[in-house]
Amino acid sequence: MTLQLNRQAEPIKMRNYGRIVQNMIRYACSVENPQERASLEVYIAQCMRQRNLVWNRDQESGIGRVREDIIRLSDGKLTCDSPIFERMMSQVSMTGNSQRKKRNK
């Protein structure tokens, strides 16, 4: 007896982020509340940055790169232009750089 796996027909657009991030972006596009959507954008961006650091240890995963990828994956529906996004992502990038400097010493 063989079991058939349910596979999603939609291909993964960016393999370094994976299907979970792609599904989170699809969900965030459907959210109507602007505050909830902005907080989802921040959470997704943090997940994407962590995933990109695991996938590409040699390259810096900057805020600009993550923002461009979110816009590309959401087909322009998510813009990441809220002040909450800017504030949270600047805090993440500052802590990420300081931890990397400590690790490299």
Secondary structure, 3 states (H helix, E strand, C coil): CCCCCCCCCCCCCCCCCHHHHHHHHHHHHHCCCHHHHHHHHHHHHHHHHHHHHHHCCCCCCCHHHHHHHHHHHCCCCCCCCCHHHHHHHHHHHHHHHHHHHHHHC
